[in-house]
Amino acid sequence: MLRPAPSRAGSRLRILPRALLRQIGGRAQPTGEPQRILVAHHLLAGDVLMLTPLLAKLRERHPAAEIVMTVCARLLPLYAGRPYGVRATVFDPRNASTLEAVFAGGGYDLAFVPGDNRFSWLAAAAGSRWIVAFDGDRPAYKSWPVDEFRRYPASSAAWGDMVAALVPGEPPSRFRASDWPLPGCRPFERPQGRTAVLHVEASTPLKHWEDAKWLELADRLAAAGLDVVWSAGPQGEALLGRIDAAGRYPALGHLLDLAQLWNLVNEAALLVCPDTSVMHIGRLAGTPTVALFGPSSAPLFGPGEFLRDIPYRALTVEDFPFRDQNHLFKREIAWIRRCQRSTAECPSPRCVHAIGFAEVAHHAIEIAR
């Protein structure tokens, strides 16, 4: 017998009545030190890791508070060491049973919704007495439970710094790699020597650099004394085989879960990758990282002030003509320049292909530890 497909309906049926009761019962802006704080979202892996400045600021401002953040199941091992004392709990909108852990504990004094404001309803259902989010989301009903709105900045900023500004006060202290406990992981065959991890895959082929350039880069790094290891997502084996058909360098990353991949990157002398979640892992691990930005915005997804001290180079072609969209979580922000077109709309990633091999090789060799 076929199991029913996962559905959001079960979660909505549990969230809506509880949230409406909260709306009727009134709101309560905290007057003292909050005891429990919720960060409510359902973001992709890279976006979740970019919330780290928000977590750091919450901990600095509220050192004794219990801070709870929702994450998808595959990210939970990365937070097992409780960076900044944050307790991560699994939330899946298609699995109503994951609501139990979010609802447990008797509510929250404060809640922050850093992305899509639809999750303000989750925060309300969890008994949050005061909810803070960015304004401008649409349709308007997504923001009905929000008590306090913040505006996105009028000038260029990194998204991590932007979400930290949901909390009033000075920015958090700059990040040090020691601030994030190394995730434990299952054993895997760890490379020996001075390793360069080349992670070639991203969320869309429109972020992929040319195969020939990747192989040429691998050869150049090997000639410079680095031990090259290929990496990709779980479905990236075919891409890796296409890039290095002769198998000149070992391919490992596509066989690893996220905690293992973090450990691989943590021990590496260098990471080169497109704008993808592995880029954020590299920065939080403190590994020298060279990131290739094609359709996305290097300033928006860059280190900002919080990660300023981490060795990192962003390579992009400034003012590329098709990087002409300015939306972020359905908000129109004048200074953003990015491209979110699909492969049906854009047949070839000319923006990332315009990044030259020589430039990448130069920065990679210069920054490697």
Helices and strands as residue ranges (DSSP letters): H 9-25, E 36-39, H 45-49, H 52-61, E 66-71, G 73-79, G 83-85, E 86-90, G 96-98, H 99-103, E 110-113, G 117-119, H 120-125, E 131-134, G 140-143, E 148-150, H 159-164, G 177-179, E 195-199, G 205-207, H 211-223, E 227-231, H 237-243, G 253-255, H 258-266, E 270-274, H 277-285, E 289-293, E 312-316, E 327-328, E 331-332, H 350-353, H 357-367
